[in-house]
Amino acid sequence: MVWFLRSKNNIEADKPKEMPDGLWTKCPSCSEIIFKKQLEENFFTCPKCNHHYRIGVTEYINIILDENSFQEMFSNITSTDPLNFVDSKSYIDRIEQARQSTGFNEALITGTGAIGGIQVAAGFMCFAFIGGSMGSVVGEKFYRIAKVSLERDIPLIVVCSSGGARMQEAALSLMQMAKTSAILTELADAKIPYITILTDPTTGGVTASYGMLGDITIAEPGALIGFAGPRVIEQTIKKKLPPNFQRAEFLLEKGFVDIVVPRKELKTTLIKLLQWFLN
């Protein structure tokens, strides 16, 4: 049914490719034909099977935070190319291309806002920016927004979506784990809530550095969450993995996440959690 789709991209730049371009789309899970307006009103989830489409930073800000409450911070921090890294193209060119296609300067967008009137510090990862990969700037921006949370004594909420560490920065990207886990220890000592929301996909260094370190770890239904990917694990252990391995529901059953929350219930769930923490 290709006649349902337009040939040109006419949606916001930071939306991942799974989002439809035209007036109609076919659900990749159940093949239901969905009117785009109906999809938006249903929080970008299939009304028939509840398949959660990948969405961008702007959509998560609108869904989670109170209207017009988000104030971006640290947007001026940008990546350099300390290793002069080149693969099929230079790292500098990749960064510039990502900036132009997403409208953001980096893969983590940080700022303050409100959820149900409760002031929070927040971070939103952009998977469309080099796969949401974590380099030195992502680590620095996470550290700084966590510092804001600490200094203002407000909860920290981070929406994760990532393919892992940024290989173009090699060991510099891996070093961010020490920085992020250290500031999260300060938050824990100050008894300031830190809540993570793991979306599809959340893998690699982001999972290890701050994705799985929340006081409460929330996952969206069906989200792929893990460190190494299923294919790599199967090749390593030479065994077939269980059905739905590394999916949110499997991880909930095994105790790796605290709760799986449908997107339409995300804000109300966060309000209840924040009220519980703060009372």
C-alpha positions in Angstrom: 0.0 0.0 0.0 2.7 2.4 -1.0 0.1 4.9 -2.2 -0.7 5.7 1.4 2.7 7.3 1.8 4.3 10.5 0.4 7.7 10.3 -1.2 9.0 13.4 0.6 9.7 13.7 4.3 7.3 16.2 5.8 7.5 15.5 9.5 9.7 17.0 12.3 13.4 16.3 11.8 14.0 14.6 15.1 11.4 11.9 14.5 12.9 8.4 13.8 12.3 6.7 10.5 9.6 4.4 11.9 7.2 7.4 12.0 4.9 7.7 9.0 5.2 10.4 6.4 1.7 10.5 5.0 -1.9 10.5 6.2 -2.0 6.8 6.8 0.4 4.1 8.1 0.4 0.4 8.5 1.3 -0.9 12.0 4.5 -2.9 11.7 3.2 -5.3 14.4 -0.4 -6.1 13.5 -0.7 -4.5 10.0 -3.7 -2.4 11.0 -4.1 0.7 8.8 -4.1 3.8 11.0 -5.0 7.4 10.3 -2.0 9.5 11.3 -4.2 11.9 13.4 -5.6 8.9 15.3 -2.0 7.7 15.9 -1.0 11.1 17.3 -4.1 11.3 19.6 -3.2 7.8 20.9 0.3 8.9 21.8 1.9 7.3 18.7 0.8 3.8 19.7 -1.3 1.4 17.7 -5.0 1.5 18.9 -5.4 -2.2 18.0 -2.2 -3.9 19.3 -0.5 -1.2 21.4 2.6 -1.2 19.3 4.7 1.8 20.4 6.2 3.7 17.5 9.6 5.3 18.0 9.1 9.0 18.5 11.4 12.0 18.9 12.5 14.4 21.6 9.8 16.9 20.9 7.0 14.3 21.3 8.4 13.1 24.6 8.7 16.6 25.9 5.0 17.3 25.0 3.8 13.9 26.5 5.7 14.0 29.8 6.2 17.7 30.7 3.5 20.3 31.5 2.7 22.5 28.5 5.3 25.2 27.7 7.3 24.4 30.9 10.5 23.1 29.3 13.5 25.4 29.4 16.5 24.0 27.6 19.9 24.3 29.2 23.5 23.6 28.0 22.5 23.5 24.3 25.8 25.4 23.5 28.0 22.4 24.4 29.1 20.7 21.2 31.4 17.8 20.2 34.9 18.2 18.8 37.0 15.6 17.0 39.9 14.8 19.4 40.9 11.7 17.5 40.5 13.1 14.0 38.4 10.0 13.4 37.4 9.0 9.8 35.6 5.9 8.6 33.4 6.2 5.5 33.2 9.9 6.4 34.8 12.2 9.0 33.4 12.4 12.5 33.0 16.2 12.0 30.9 15.6 8.9 28.7 13.1 10.8 28.1 15.6 13.6 27.2 18.3 11.2 24.9 16.0 9.3 23.2 15.0 12.5 22.7 18.6 13.6 21.1 19.5 10.3 18.8 16.5 10.2 17.6 16.7 13.8 17.8 20.4 14.7 19.8 19.5 17.9 23.4 20.1 18.7 23.9 16.7 20.5 22.2 13.4 21.3 21.1 14.5 24.8 18.8 17.5 25.2 18.7 18.8 28.8 16.7 21.4 30.7 14.1 22.0 33.4 10.4 21.7 33.4 7.4 20.6 35.4 5.4 17.4 35.6 2.0 17.9 37.2 3.3 21.2 38.7 6.3 19.5 40.2 9.6 21.1 39.1 12.1 18.6 37.6 15.4 18.5 35.8 15.1 16.4 32.6 17.1 14.9 29.8 15.8 13.5 26.5 17.9 11.4 24.2 17.6 11.8 20.5 18.2 8.4 18.7 18.3 10.2 15.3 21.5 11.9 16.4 24.2 9.3 15.5 22.1 6.6 17.0 21.7 8.4 20.3 25.3 7.5 21.0 27.0 8.7 24.1 30.2 10.7 23.6 32.0 13.1 25.9 29.4 15.9 25.4 26.5 13.6 26.3 28.3 12.6 29.4 29.0 16.3 30.3 25.5 17.4 29.6 24.1 14.5 31.8 26.6 15.6 34.6 25.5 19.2 34.3 21.7 18.6 34.4 22.3 16.2 37.3 24.2 19.0 39.0 21.1 21.3 38.5 19.0 18.6 40.1 21.4 18.5 43.0 21.7 22.3 43.5 18.0 23.0 43.1 16.9 19.9 45.1 14.5 18.8 42.3 14.0 15.3 40.9 15.9 14.2 37.8 14.0 12.4 34.9 15.9 11.0 31.9 14.3 9.5 28.8 16.8 7.1 27.3 17.1 5.9 23.6 20.6 4.9 22.4 22.7 2.4 20.5 25.5 2.8 23.0 28.8 4.5 23.3 30.1 6.7 20.4 32.9 4.7 18.7 34.3 7.9 17.1 35.5 9.0 20.5 36.8 5.6 21.6 38.0 5.5 25.2 36.7 9.1 25.8 33.1 7.8 25.4 33.7 4.9 27.8 35.1 7.3 30.4 31.7 9.0 30.8 30.5 6.1 33.0 32.7 7.3 35.8 31.4 10.9 35.5 27.7 9.9 35.3 27.7 7.3 38.1 29.7 9.6 40.4 27.1 12.4 40.1 24.3 9.9 40.6 25.9 8.8 43.8 25.7 12.4 45.0 22.0 12.5 44.1 21.5 9.3 46.0 23.3 10.7 49.1 21.2 13.8 48.9 18.0 11.6 48.6 17.0 13.3 45.4 14.9 11.0 43.2 16.3 9.9 39.8 13.8 8.2 37.4 14.8 6.7 34.1 12.5 5.9 31.2 13.9 3.3 28.8 12.5 3.4 25.3 13.2 1.4 22.2 16.1 0.9 21.9 18.3 1.5 25.0 21.5 -0.4 24.7 25.3 -0.4 25.3 27.1 2.3 27.3 24.0 4.4 28.0 22.3 1.4 29.7 25.3 0.9 31.9 26.2 4.5 32.5 22.9 5.9 33.6 20.0 4.0 32.0 19.8 1.3 34.6 20.9 3.3 37.6 17.6 5.0 38.5 15.8 4.8 41.8 12.9 3.8 39.6 13.4 2.3 36.2 10.5 2.5 33.8 10.3 0.8 30.4 7.9 1.3 27.5 6.1 -1.8 26.3 8.2 -3.8 23.8 11.3 -1.7 24.2 14.6 -3.4 23.4 16.9 -2.9 26.5 20.3 -4.4 27.1 24.0 -4.0 26.9 25.2 -6.2 24.0 22.6 -6.9 21.3 20.8 -10.3 21.0 22.7 -11.3 17.9 26.1 -10.7 19.5 25.1 -12.7 22.6 23.8 -15.6 20.5 27.1 -15.7 18.6 29.1 -15.6 21.8 27.3 -18.2 23.8 26.4 -20.4 20.7 22.8 -20.8 22.0 19.4 -19.7 20.9 18.0 -17.0 23.2 14.5 -17.2 24.8 11.6 -15.5 23.0 11.4 -11.7 23.6 14.8 -11.7 25.1 15.9 -8.2 26.2 12.4 -6.8 25.6 10.8 -4.7 28.4 8.4 -7.4 29.6 11.1 -10.1 29.8 13.3 -7.7 31.8 10.4 -6.9 34.1 9.9 -10.6 34.8 13.6 -11.0 35.6 13.7 -7.9 37.8 15.8 -5.7 35.7 13.2 -2.9 35.4 10.6 -1.9 38.0 7.6 -1.2 35.8 6.4 -1.3 32.2 4.2 1.7 31.5 2.2 2.4 28.3 3.0 5.8 26.8 -0.5 7.2 27.4 -0.1 6.5 31.2 3.5 7.7 31.4 2.8 11.2 32.8 0.2 10.1 35.4 2.6 7.4 36.5 5.4 9.9 36.9 3.2 12.3 38.9 2.3 9.5 41.3 5.9 8.5 41.7 7.1 12.0 42.3 4.4 12.7 44.8 5.3 9.5 46.6 9.0 10.5 46.7 8.4 14.0 47.8 5.8 13.4 50.5 
